[in-house]
């Protein structure tokens, strides 16, 4: 696929706004824009290893783009934002929440929140951190496409004093702090390309390296005094620089449209994400009017094969609408929805889908008339991993006699089909917020008719308000045990009505050269999470 630079940019921005960020969140870094001369490859495709060029620890960065983490205009620069800036809250690898900035937070109703901050923290120029800086950062982040979705819950925010601020939310959410993993800049610095921060490092005067911030409370804990920055924005340059060890760490999205392969002689670590792959159904399609027919498709989908053979373990199979690593994932219940083609066939039969004319293919009865099946299954063709997964699911349905045609569509055609309802099934992706809130996929649209183009994220076109009520109860529940049970109710309702069928959660690759780095605990929000616990060996 050959695209111009402008086309690539437009496509990447579109991808950031829908399904990959389709709404329920805004937590991940923007998509990189590589050199179109490089075709995407599946995980495991090797790039030739070369001799290391230096003994410095270097990262790729874009010198032409701002380092401002609120504006978030460069995915390369956003990979190391946490070395320069603290965040209001931190989402840990297990999705628990902690903070180095907020010392205490309280809420009686989970709508009005009060936060107290540590005012002993200083910016790298010596100025003290205040609540006004934190509220300013959050307010500016609300206007940034990178963070806006997750912060849309905020109704109002204000600093009450130098060390206290308050936020009012539009609805109760006891997990609201998990949405505040927002970098902190100084009040008034939004338009600065390189604002000062409170992190363990600061940018050198030359702008070509990160040096220890002597005022940071973690300055003595860092594994390196200096981290060098190298301009490798061209994809071919970046690959070559990593091969030659001129840059020492890269992050790869094996399921994305520009997946790149790196040699197996490197060390590859994986970190989990909240990016959910799922099958969605058009509930106005005559084939999927019943939950039985929709759920039958779930038993026909071999999720383990998808993540191990088609995604090379760069995914985690899931049958429930939450990551298997979460405490909310009920493993015993989840197993009852595992791949089972015999059960799928039985469920289709119970739904009235049978071989009425003995032609080896299944049909359905509509008002007593035999109707041939011709299910239209759509997928965005820009991702090899998603296309391969959709092809496998399509093949498994056809093996059961369920005539299914897969349409591998460009992004614009894919979105048009979703909006107009010209499909029966779709292979989708959504980045969840760490409170596991999928309610935007089920929110009914008012004043919608079949004569108008459909808009919003409810591509299933369900008008069932039970989904929203279940999420509202779960998000507003303060008591942990009851909140767990509330989420189990959500899992049961989603899996047993089959409006969407979870397939897997994506993982990302973090690659370093062998023996260079240990102690890594990267997250989707922060590649350098707990960097003070890393060990760096430059040989």
C-alpha positions as CSV (number, residue, x, y, z in Angstrom):
1,X,0.0,0.0,0.0
2,X,1.6,3.3,-1.2
3,X,0.5,6.5,0.5
4,X,1.7,10.0,0.4
5,X,2.9,11.7,3.6
6,X,-0.3,13.7,3.8
7,X,-2.4,10.7,3.4
8,X,-0.5,8.8,6.1
9,X,-0.9,11.7,8.5
10,X,-4.7,12.0,7.8
11,X,-5.1,8.2,8.2
12,X,-3.2,8.1,11.5
13,X,-5.2,11.0,12.9
14,X,-8.4,9.3,11.9
15,X,-7.3,6.1,13.6
16,X,-6.6,7.9,16.8
17,X,-10.2,9.2,16.9
18,X,-12.3,6.0,16.4
19,X,-12.4,2.4,17.5
20,X,-8.7,2.3,18.2
21,X,-9.6,5.2,20.4
22,X,-13.3,4.8,19.6
23,X,-14.3,6.7,22.3
24,X,-14.0,5.2,25.6
25,X,-10.7,6.6,26.4
26,X,-7.7,8.6,25.4
27,X,-4.8,7.0,27.3
28,X,-2.3,5.9,24.7
29,X,0.4,7.6,22.7
30,X,-0.3,8.8,19.2
31,X,0.4,6.5,16.2
32,X,3.8,6.9,14.7
33,X,4.0,7.9,11.0
34,X,6.8,5.7,9.5
35,X,8.3,5.7,6.1
36,X,5.7,4.2,3.6
37,X,8.5,2.4,1.8
38,X,8.5,-0.2,4.6
39,X,5.7,-2.7,4.3
40,X,4.2,-3.9,7.6
41,X,5.3,-7.4,8.8
42,X,4.0,-9.8,11.4
43,X,5.8,-10.2,14.7
44,X,8.9,-12.3,14.5
45,X,10.1,-11.1,11.1
46,X,13.7,-10.3,11.7
47,X,15.9,-7.3,10.8
48,X,19.6,-8.1,10.5
49,X,21.5,-7.5,13.7
50,X,24.6,-5.2,13.5
51,X,27.6,-4.4,15.7
52,X,26.8,-1.8,18.4
53,X,28.0,1.7,17.6
54,X,28.4,3.2,21.0
55,X,28.2,2.7,24.8
56,X,25.6,5.4,25.4
57,X,22.0,4.9,26.3
58,X,20.0,6.7,23.6
59,X,16.4,7.2,22.6
60,X,14.7,8.2,19.4
61,X,13.1,11.6,19.4
62,X,11.6,14.2,17.1
63,X,13.6,17.5,17.4
64,X,11.0,19.3,15.2
65,X,8.1,18.5,17.5
66,X,7.3,19.9,20.9
67,X,8.2,17.9,24.1
68,X,5.1,19.3,25.7
69,X,3.3,16.2,27.1
70,X,-0.1,17.9,27.3
71,X,-0.1,18.8,23.6
72,X,1.2,15.3,22.8
73,X,2.1,16.1,19.2
74,X,4.8,13.5,18.8
75,X,4.5,9.8,19.6
76,X,8.3,9.5,19.7
77,X,8.6,12.3,22.3
78,X,5.7,11.0,24.3
79,X,7.5,7.7,24.9
80,X,9.8,9.4,27.5
81,X,7.5,12.1,28.9
82,X,7.6,10.5,32.4
83,X,11.3,11.1,32.7
84,X,10.7,14.9,32.5
85,X,7.2,15.2,34.1
86,X,5.3,13.8,37.0
87,X,1.7,12.8,36.5
88,X,-1.3,13.5,38.7
89,X,-1.9,9.7,39.2
90,X,0.0,6.7,37.9
91,X,-1.7,3.6,36.6
92,X,0.4,0.6,37.5
93,X,0.9,-2.6,35.5
94,X,-1.9,-4.3,37.4
95,X,-4.1,-1.3,36.8
96,X,-4.0,-0.2,40.4
97,X,-3.5,3.5,41.1
98,X,-0.8,5.4,43.0
99,X,0.5,9.0,43.1
100,X,3.8,10.7,43.8
101,X,2.0,14.1,43.7
102,X,-1.4,13.6,45.4
103,X,-1.0,12.8,49.1
104,X,-4.6,12.3,49.9
105,X,-7.9,12.3,48.0
106,X,-11.5,12.0,49.3
107,X,-15.0,11.8,48.0
108,X,-18.3,11.1,49.8
109,X,-20.4,10.6,46.7
110,X,-17.7,10.0,44.0
111,X,-18.9,13.1,42.2
112,X,-17.3,15.9,44.3
113,X,-13.6,15.1,44.8
114,X,-11.0,16.9,46.9
115,X,-7.3,16.3,46.3
116,X,-4.3,17.4,48.4
117,X,-0.8,17.6,46.8
118,X,2.8,17.5,48.0
119,X,4.0,21.1,47.7
120,X,7.6,20.2,48.6
121,X,7.9,19.1,45.0
122,X,9.7,21.6,42.8
123,X,10.1,22.2,39.1
124,X,13.5,21.8,37.6
125,X,14.0,25.6,37.8
126,X,13.3,25.6,41.5
127,X,9.8,27.0,41.5
128,X,7.4,25.0,43.8
129,X,4.5,22.9,42.5
130,X,1.0,24.2,43.4
131,X,-2.5,23.0,43.0
132,X,-3.0,25.7,40.4
133,X,-0.4,24.0,38.2
134,X,-2.2,20.6,38.6
135,X,-5.6,22.1,37.7
136,X,-4.2,24.0,34.8
137,X,-2.6,20.8,33.4
138,X,-5.9,18.9,33.7
139,X,-7.9,21.7,32.2
140,X,-5.5,22.0,29.2
141,X,-5.5,18.2,28.8
142,X,-9.3,18.3,28.5
143,X,-8.8,20.3,25.3
144,X,-6.2,17.8,23.9
145,X,-7.4,15.0,21.7
146,X,-4.9,12.8,23.4
147,X,-6.7,13.0,26.8
148,X,-10.1,14.5,26.0
149,X,-12.1,11.3,26.0
150,X,-11.1,10.0,29.4
151,X,-11.5,13.5,30.9
152,X,-15.0,14.1,29.4
153,X,-16.4,13.0,32.7
154,X,-15.2,16.2,34.4
155,X,-17.9,18.9,35.0
156,X,-15.7,21.4,36.8
157,X,-12.3,21.8,38.4
158,X,-10.7,24.5,40.6
159,X,-7.8,25.1,42.9
160,X,-9.1,25.7,46.5
161,X,-5.7,26.6,47.9
162,X,-2.0,26.2,47.1
163,X,-2.1,22.6,48.1
164,X,-5.7,21.6,47.4
165,X,-7.9,21.3,44.4
166,X,-11.4,19.9,43.7
167,X,-13.1,18.3,40.8
168,X,-16.8,17.7,40.1
169,X,-17.7,14.9,37.7
170,X,-20.8,14.4,35.6
171,X,-21.7,11.1,37.2
172,X,-20.4,9.0,40.1
173,X,-17.2,7.0,39.4
174,X,-15.3,5.6,42.4
175,X,-12.4,4.8,40.1
176,X,-12.1,8.4,38.8
177,X,-8.4,8.8,39.9
178,X,-7.4,6.1,37.4
179,X,-8.5,8.6,34.6
180,X,-6.1,11.3,36.0
181,X,-2.9,9.8,34.7
182,X,-2.1,13.3,33.3
183,X,1.3,14.9,33.0
184,X,1.9,18.1,35.0
185,X,3.3,21.3,33.5
186,X,3.5,24.7,35.1
187,X,0.5,27.0,34.9
188,X,0.7,29.1,31.7
189,X,3.2,26.8,29.9
190,X,0.8,25.1,27.5
191,X,2.2,26.9,24.5
192,X,5.8,26.3,25.5
193,X,7.4,23.6,23.3
194,X,9.7,22.5,26.2
195,X,8.0,23.4,29.5
196,X,9.9,22.7,32.7
197,X,8.8,19.7,34.7
198,X,9.1,18.0,38.1
199,X,10.4,14.7,36.8
200,X,13.8,13.1,37.6
201,X,15.4,14.4,34.4
202,X,15.4,17.7,32.5
203,X,16.3,18.7,29.0
204,X,19.9,19.9,28.5
205,X,20.5,23.4,27.2
206,X,21.7,21.9,23.9
207,X,18.4,19.9,23.6
208,X,20.2,16.7,22.7
209,X,20.0,14.8,26.0
210,X,18.2,14.3,29.2
211,X,20.2,15.1,32.3
212,X,19.5,14.5,36.0
213,X,17.3,17.1,37.6
214,X,19.2,17.8,40.8
215,X,16.1,19.1,42.5
216,X,14.2,15.9,41.9
217,X,13.5,13.8,45.0
218,X,14.5,10.8,42.9
219,X,17.7,12.2,41.4
220,X,19.9,9.8,43.3
221,X,17.8,6.7,42.4
222,X,18.0,6.9,38.6
223,X,20.1,4.3,36.8
224,X,21.7,6.8,34.4
225,X,23.0,10.4,34.8
226,X,22.5,11.1,31.1
227,X,20.1,9.8,28.4
228,X,21.0,10.8,24.8
229,X,18.4,11.8,22.2
230,X,18.9,10.8,18.6
231,X,16.8,12.0,15.6
232,X,15.6,8.8,13.9
233,X,12.2,9.8,12.7
234,X,12.6,8.2,9.3
235,X,11.6,4.5,9.7
236,X,14.6,3.2,7.8
237,X,16.9,5.3,10.0
238,X,15.2,4.2,13.2
239,X,15.5,0.5,12.3
240,X,19.2,0.9,11.3
241,X,19.9,2.9,14.5
242,X,18.5,0.2,16.6
243,X,20.4,-2.5,14.7
244,X,23.6,-0.6,15.3
245,X,22.7,0.1,19.0
246,X,22.8,3.9,18.4
247,X,19.3,3.8,20.0
248,X,18.8,1.3,22.8
249,X,15.0,1.0,23.2
250,X,12.1,0.8,20.8
251,X,8.4,0.1,21.3
252,X,6.5,-1.8,18.6
253,X,2.8,-2.3,18.0
254,X,2.6,-5.8,16.4
255,X,-1.1,-5.5,15.7
256,X,-0.9,-2.0,14.2
257,X,-0.9,-0.9,10.6
258,X,2.9,-0.1,10.7
259,X,4.2,-3.1,12.7
260,X,8.0,-3.4,12.3
261,X,10.1,-6.5,12.8
262,X,13.3,-6.6,14.9
263,X,15.9,-9.4,15.2
264,X,15.4,-12.2,17.7
265,X,18.9,-11.5,19.1
266,X,17.3,-8.6,21.0
267,X,15.4,-8.9,24.2
268,X,11.6,-8.5,23.7
269,X,9.3,-7.8,26.6
270,X,5.6,-7.4,26.4
271,X,3.3,-5.1,28.3
272,X,-0.5,-5.3,28.4
273,X,-2.9,-2.7,27.1
274,X,-6.6,-2.0,27.5
275,X,-7.1,-2.2,23.7
276,X,-9.9,-4.7,23.2
277,X,-10.5,-6.6,20.0
278,X,-14.1,-7.8,19.6
279,X,-16.8,-8.9,17.2
280,X,-19.8,-6.6,17.1
281,X,-23.2,-7.3,15.6
282,X,-25.8,-5.2,13.8
283,X,-28.9,-6.0,15.9
284,X,-31.0,-4.8,13.0
285,X,-29.7,-7.5,10.8
286,X,-32.2,-10.4,10.3
287,X,-29.4,-12.9,11.0
288,X,-28.6,-11.5,14.5
289,X,-32.0,-10.5,16.0
290,X,-31.5,-13.1,18.8
291,X,-28.9,-13.5,21.5
292,X,-28.6,-17.2,20.6
293,X,-27.4,-16.5,17.1
294,X,-24.9,-13.9,18.3
295,X,-23.5,-16.0,21.1
296,X,-23.1,-19.0,18.8
297,X,-20.6,-17.0,16.8
298,X,-18.6,-16.6,20.0
299,X,-18.3,-20.4,20.4
300,X,-17.1,-20.6,16.8
301,X,-14.2,-18.2,17.3
302,X,-10.9,-19.8,18.4
303,X,-9.4,-17.0,20.4
304,X,-6.4,-18.9,21.6
305,X,-5.4,-19.6,17.9
306,X,-5.8,-16.0,17.1
307,X,-3.4,-14.7,19.7
308,X,-0.8,-17.5,19.5
309,X,-0.7,-18.3,15.8
310,X,-1.9,-15.1,14.1
311,X,-0.7,-12.5,16.6
312,X,2.5,-14.4,17.8
313,X,1.4,-14.0,21.4
314,X,1.0,-10.3,21.1
315,X,-2.5,-10.6,22.5
316,X,-4.3,-12.1,25.5
317,X,-7.4,-14.1,24.7
318,X,-10.5,-12.9,26.6
319,X,-14.2,-13.9,26.6
320,X,-15.2,-11.2,29.1
321,X,-15.2,-7.4,28.7
322,X,-12.2,-6.9,31.0
323,X,-8.5,-7.8,30.8
324,X,-7.7,-11.3,32.1
325,X,-5.1,-9.7,34.4
326,X,-7.8,-7.7,36.2
327,X,-9.2,-8.8,39.4
328,X,-12.7,-8.4,37.8
329,X,-12.0,-11.3,35.3
330,X,-13.8,-14.4,36.5
331,X,-11.6,-17.2,35.0
332,X,-14.1,-20.0,35.8
333,X,-17.0,-18.2,34.2
334,X,-14.9,-17.1,31.2
335,X,-14.0,-20.7,30.4
336,X,-17.6,-21.5,29.8
337,X,-17.4,-19.3,26.6
338,X,-14.3,-20.8,25.2
339,X,-14.0,-22.2,21.6
340,X,-16.5,-25.0,21.1
341,X,-17.7,-25.6,17.5
342,X,-20.1,-28.3,18.6
343,X,-21.8,-26.0,21.0
344,X,-21.8,-23.3,18.3
345,X,-23.6,-25.7,15.9
346,X,-26.1,-26.6,18.6
347,X,-26.8,-23.0,19.4
348,X,-27.3,-22.1,15.8
349,X,-29.7,-25.1,15.5
350,X,-31.7,-23.9,18.6
351,X,-31.8,-20.4,17.0
352,X,-33.6,-22.0,13.9
353,X,-30.5,-22.0,11.7
354,X,-30.5,-25.4,10.0
355,X,-29.8,-27.1,6.6
356,X,-33.4,-27.0,5.5
357,X,-32.7,-28.0,1.8
358,X,-29.9,-30.5,2.5
359,X,-27.3,-28.5,0.4
360,X,-24.6,-28.7,3.1
361,X,-25.1,-25.0,4.1
362,X,-27.4,-23.7,6.8
363,X,-30.4,-21.5,6.2
364,X,-33.0,-19.8,8.5
365,X,-36.7,-19.6,8.4
366,X,-38.3,-16.1,8.1
367,X,-42.1,-16.2,8.3
368,X,-42.0,-19.9,7.2
369,X,-39.8,-19.2,4.2
370,X,-36.3,-20.7,3.9
371,X,-33.7,-17.9,3.6
372,X,-30.1,-18.5,2.6
373,X,-27.5,-17.1,4.9
374,X,-25.1,-14.5,3.6
375,X,-23.5,-12.8,6.5
376,X,-21.5,-9.7,5.7
377,X,-18.5,-9.5,8.0
378,X,-16.4,-6.3,7.8
379,X,-12.8,-5.5,9.0
380,X,-10.5,-2.6,8.5
381,X,-7.8,-3.8,6.1
382,X,-5.0,-1.5,7.5
383,X,-4.0,-4.0,10.2
384,X,-2.6,-7.4,9.1
385,X,-3.3,-8.9,12.5
386,X,-6.9,-7.9,12.5
387,X,-7.4,-9.1,8.9
388,X,-5.9,-12.5,9.7
389,X,-8.1,-12.8,12.8
390,X,-11.2,-11.9,10.9
391,X,-10.3,-14.4,8.1
392,X,-9.9,-17.2,10.7
393,X,-13.2,-16.5,12.3
394,X,-14.9,-16.2,8.9
395,X,-13.4,-19.6,7.9
396,X,-14.6,-21.2,11.2
397,X,-18.1,-20.0,10.5
398,X,-18.1,-21.3,7.0
399,X,-16.8,-24.6,8.3
400,X,-20.0,-24.8,10.3
401,X,-22.1,-24.1,7.2
402,X,-22.7,-20.5,8.1
403,X,-22.2,-18.7,4.8
404,X,-20.1,-15.7,5.7
405,X,-18.3,-13.2,3.4
406,X,-15.5,-11.1,4.8
407,X,-15.1,-7.6,3.4
408,X,-11.6,-6.2,4.0
409,X,-12.2,-2.5,3.7
410,X,-10.1,0.7,3.7
411,X,-10.6,2.8,6.8
412,X,-13.0,5.3,5.2
413,X,-15.1,2.5,3.7
414,X,-15.1,0.6,7.0
415,X,-16.3,3.6,8.9
416,X,-19.0,4.3,6.3
417,X,-20.4,0.8,6.5
418,X,-20.5,1.0,10.3
419,X,-22.3,4.4,10.3
420,X,-24.8,3.4,7.6
421,X,-25.4,-0.1,9.0
422,X,-24.3,-1.9,5.8
423,X,-23.0,-4.9,7.6
424,X,-24.0,-7.9,9.8
425,X,-20.9,-8.4,11.8
426,X,-17.8,-6.2,12.3
427,X,-14.3,-6.8,13.8
428,X,-13.7,-3.8,16.0
429,X,-11.2,-2.5,18.5
430,X,-11.6,0.0,21.3
431,X,-9.1,1.4,23.9
432,X,-10.8,1.2,27.3
433,X,-10.1,3.5,30.2
434,X,-8.6,1.6,33.2
435,X,-12.0,1.6,34.9
436,X,-13.1,-0.9,32.2
437,X,-16.1,1.3,31.1
438,X,-17.5,0.1,27.8
439,X,-20.8,2.0,28.1
440,X,-20.2,4.2,25.1
441,X,-20.6,1.1,22.9
442,X,-24.2,0.7,24.2
443,X,-25.4,4.2,24.5
444,X,-28.6,4.6,22.4
445,X,-28.9,7.5,20.0
446,X,-31.9,9.7,20.3
447,X,-33.9,10.7,17.3
448,X,-32.3,8.1,15.1
449,X,-34.1,6.7,12.1
450,X,-33.1,4.3,9.3
451,X,-33.3,7.3,6.9
452,X,-30.3,9.1,8.4
453,X,-26.6,8.3,8.7
454,X,-25.9,6.7,12.1
455,X,-23.5,8.5,14.3
456,X,-21.8,7.5,17.5
457,X,-20.1,4.4,18.9
458,X,-23.2,2.2,19.3
459,X,-22.7,0.5,16.0
460,X,-24.7,-2.5,17.2
461,X,-27.7,-0.1,17.3
462,X,-29.0,-1.6,20.5
463,X,-31.6,0.4,22.4
464,X,-31.2,-1.7,25.6
465,X,-30.6,0.7,28.5
466,X,-29.7,-2.1,30.9
467,X,-26.1,-1.9,29.8
468,X,-25.9,1.8,30.9
469,X,-27.7,1.0,34.2
470,X,-25.3,-1.8,35.0
471,X,-22.2,0.3,34.3
472,X,-23.7,3.2,36.3
473,X,-24.2,0.9,39.3
474,X,-20.7,-0.6,39.1
475,X,-18.9,2.8,38.7
476,X,-20.8,4.3,41.6
477,X,-20.3,1.4,44.0
478,X,-17.9,2.3,46.9
479,X,-17.7,-1.1,48.6
480,X,-15.1,-3.3,46.8
481,X,-16.8,-6.6,47.2
482,X,-20.1,-5.2,45.9
483,X,-18.3,-3.5,43.1
484,X,-16.8,-6.8,42.1
485,X,-20.3,-8.4,42.0
486,X,-21.6,-5.5,40.0
487,X,-19.0,-6.1,37.4
488,X,-19.8,-9.8,37.3
489,X,-23.4,-8.7,36.4
490,X,-22.0,-6.6,33.5
491,X,-19.9,-9.6,32.3
492,X,-22.9,-11.9,32.4
493,X,-25.2,-9.5,30.6
494,X,-22.7,-8.7,27.9
495,X,-21.7,-12.3,27.2
496,X,-25.1,-13.7,27.4
497,X,-26.8,-11.1,25.2
498,X,-23.9,-11.2,22.8
499,X,-24.1,-7.7,21.5
500,X,-20.3,-7.7,21.4
501,X,-18.0,-10.7,21.7
502,X,-14.6,-10.0,23.2
503,X,-11.7,-11.7,21.4
504,X,-8.5,-10.5,23.0
505,X,-6.6,-7.6,24.5
506,X,-3.5,-6.3,22.6
507,X,0.1,-6.4,24.0
508,X,2.9,-4.1,22.9
509,X,6.6,-5.1,22.4
510,X,9.4,-3.3,24.2
511,X,12.7,-4.2,22.7
512,X,16.2,-3.7,24.1
513,X,19.6,-5.1,23.2
514,X,20.5,-8.3,25.1
515,X,21.8,-7.6,28.6
516,X,21.3,-3.9,28.5
517,X,18.3,-3.4,30.7
518,X,16.6,-5.3,33.5
519,X,13.9,-4.5,36.0
520,X,11.6,-3.1,33.3
521,X,7.9,-2.8,34.2
522,X,6.5,-0.8,31.3
523,X,2.8,0.1,31.0
524,X,0.8,1.4,28.1
525,X,0.7,4.8,29.7
526,X,4.4,4.9,30.7
527,X,7.2,3.0,29.0
528,X,9.6,4.1,31.8
529,X,7.3,3.2,34.7
530,X,9.4,2.8,37.9
531,X,12.6,3.8,36.0
532,X,14.4,4.1,39.3
533,X,14.2,0.3,39.6
534,X,15.8,-0.4,36.2
535,X,19.4,-1.5,35.9
536,X,21.2,-0.4,32.7
537,X,24.4,-2.1,31.6
538,X,26.2,-0.5,28.7
539,X,28.9,-2.9,27.4
